[in-house]
């Protein structure tokens, strides 16, 4: 188990300025970047009175040089997985990349993390 604050802090420590937390997906991505938005469902009942929270995580990378792009995509995705797991969350997956509509050299790979916590652990 973890809290939203703990997971946010862990991701910020790992990715620094390359991670952004937004209320909805942005119109433009700036690779390399990790974008975190609420997933659907965002909050759901968990087991034993906990709340399960889900975040949609999008990894944006440049594929101007495809071989390097694959490496960056893999690196960011595995760092995301490791950081989430160390913080007590479950990394579900990172799906294969898809080009953005406006810039075909930028690709997006979406994934998800989820975690549970007692609603009383939120604090402020």
C-alpha positions in Angstrom: 0.0 0.0 0.0 1.0 3.6 -0.6 -0.6 7.0 -0.6 -1.0 9.4 -3.6 1.5 11.7 -2.0 4.2 9.0 -1.5 3.8 7.8 -5.1 3.9 11.3 -6.5 7.0 12.1 -4.5 8.7 8.9 -5.6 8.0 9.6 -9.3 9.1 13.2 -8.9 12.4 12.1 -7.3 13.0 9.6 -10.1 12.1 11.7 -13.1 12.6 15.2 -11.9 11.2 17.7 -14.4 10.4 14.9 -16.9 7.2 14.0 -15.0 4.1 16.1 -14.9 0.9 15.6 -13.1 -2.2 16.9 -14.9 -6.0 16.7 -14.6 -6.3 15.6 -18.3 -4.0 14.6 -21.1 -2.2 17.6 -22.6 -2.6 18.8 -26.2 1.2 18.7 -26.7 3.9 16.4 -25.3 7.5 17.3 -24.9 9.7 14.1 -25.1 11.2 12.6 -23.1 8.3 13.1 -20.7 6.1 11.1 -18.3 2.6 12.4 -18.0 0.3 11.3 -15.1 -3.4 11.8 -15.2 -6.4 10.2 -13.4 -7.4 6.9 -15.0 -10.9 5.6 -15.5 -12.0 4.5 -13.0 -10.0 6.9 -10.9 -11.2 5.8 -7.5 -12.9 2.5 -6.7 -13.7 0.5 -3.6 -10.8 -1.7 -2.6 -10.6 -4.7 -0.2 -10.9 -4.4 3.5 -12.2 -0.8 3.5 -9.5 0.6 1.3 -9.7 2.9 -1.8 -8.1 1.8 -5.0 -6.7 4.7 -7.0 -5.6 4.4 -10.7 -3.4 6.7 -12.7 -3.0 6.7 -16.5 0.7 7.2 -17.2 1.8 8.2 -20.7 5.5 8.0 -21.7 6.3 10.3 -24.6 9.5 9.8 -26.5 11.1 11.0 -29.8 11.4 8.4 -32.5 13.4 10.6 -34.8 16.1 7.9 -34.4 14.0 4.7 -34.0 16.6 2.6 -32.3 17.3 5.3 -29.7 13.6 5.9 -29.3 13.0 2.2 -28.4 15.7 2.4 -25.8 14.3 5.6 -24.3 10.8 4.1 -24.2 12.1 1.0 -22.5 14.2 2.9 -20.0 11.4 5.3 -19.0 8.8 2.5 -18.8 11.0 0.3 -16.7 12.0 3.2 -14.4 8.3 3.9 -14.0 7.6 0.2 -13.1 10.5 0.0 -10.6 9.7 3.3 -8.9 6.0 2.5 -8.6 6.7 -0.9 -7.2 9.2 0.4 -4.7 6.7 3.0 -3.6 4.1 0.3 -2.9 2.0 0.6 -6.1 1.3 -1.9 -8.8 2.5 -1.1 -12.3 0.1 -2.8 -14.7 1.7 -2.3 -18.1 3.0 0.1 -20.8 1.3 -0.6 -24.1 3.0 -0.2 -27.5 3.7 3.2 -28.8 1.4 5.2 -31.0 2.3 8.3 -32.9 0.7 11.6 -31.9 -1.5 13.3 -34.4 0.6 16.4 -34.8 4.1 15.2 -34.7 4.9 11.8 -36.1 8.3 11.8 -34.6 6.8 11.8 -31.1 5.2 8.6 -29.9 3.1 7.9 -26.8 3.0 4.7 -24.8 0.2 4.5 -22.3 0.2 2.5 -19.1 -1.3 2.4 -15.7 -0.4 2.2 -12.1 -2.8 1.5 -9.2 -2.5 1.5 -5.5 -4.7 1.1 -2.4 -4.8 3.0 0.8 -7.2 3.5 3.7 -9.1 6.7 3.1 -8.0 7.9 6.5 -4.3 7.9 5.3 -4.8 10.8 3.0 -4.0 13.6 5.4 -3.5 17.0 3.8 
